[in-house]
Amino acid sequence: MKLARDTWLLFSHNVRMTLRNPVWVVFGLFQPVCYMLLFAPLLEGAIPEGTPGGNAITVFTPGLLIMQGIFGTTFVGFGLIAQLRGGVVERLRVTPVSRLALLLGGALRDVVILLVQAVLLVLVARAMGLQASLAGVALVLGLLVLLGLFTASCSYAVALALKDENAFASTLNFFLLPLLLLSGVLLPLTLAPAWIRTVAALNPFSYAVDAARALFGGNLGDVSVLYGFGVMAILALLALSWAARSFRRATA
């Protein structure tokens, strides 16, 4: 009960702070909307016949949602570094608040923001001709919850380890670019050479993209859906454990 109460208090506080300055939530949609409006139309005619989903926007939107999940939560560590510099974490050391709640209160806020952005992106895609079942979209949102918990937790853990914005940004960019390119968010990996598909099999985000595309294509029972949810669930639990230990050390 204490963990749930502390998590709710910190979550509600973080949400109120975000609502006081929601401009970053809106700005976070600028890049994916640009991709949807300016890049997705270029794919018309390039999608092979028989591809699940049929049209380009239905094939492109699931990958774009996963990309938003990656970028929308990976950079949340910058805010934690600012709190470290401002002494917020130091002051929390003398409070009885649960150390795990410190993580969950922020990570859940990040996931809620991600879900709001994802729903808005789906509405834009719908206006552009998206063809996807409501059940498939709902399951993809559930997949985004796991992905968001994974990436946000990793971001907080790395931020606590580095405690410097420059080092944090360099580290994220070093890992994010190859992970993004090898995830198939922009184009299905079925169009890639065999060696790229082999390397991409080591990228956990590629499983999330495959699962999202299968769900949008109406293949709710496809094995890629099981793989996607399984990989993201395991990684989310591991990342939460890592970040929780980092918070405990930071506030010990």
Secondary structure, 3 states (H helix, E strand, C coil): CHHHHHHHHHHHHHHHHHHHCCHHHHHCCHHHHHHHHHHHHHHCCCCCCCCCCCCHHHHHHHHHHHHHHHHHHHCCHHHHHHHHHHCHHHHHCCCCCCHHHHHHHHHHHHHHHHHHHHHHHHHHHHHCCCCCCHHHHHHHHHHHHHHHHHHHHHHHHHHHHHCCHHHHHHHHHHHHHHHHHCCCCCCCHHHCCHHHHHHHCCCHHHHHHHHHHHHHCCCCCCHHHHHHHHHHHHHHHHHHHHHHHHHHHHCC
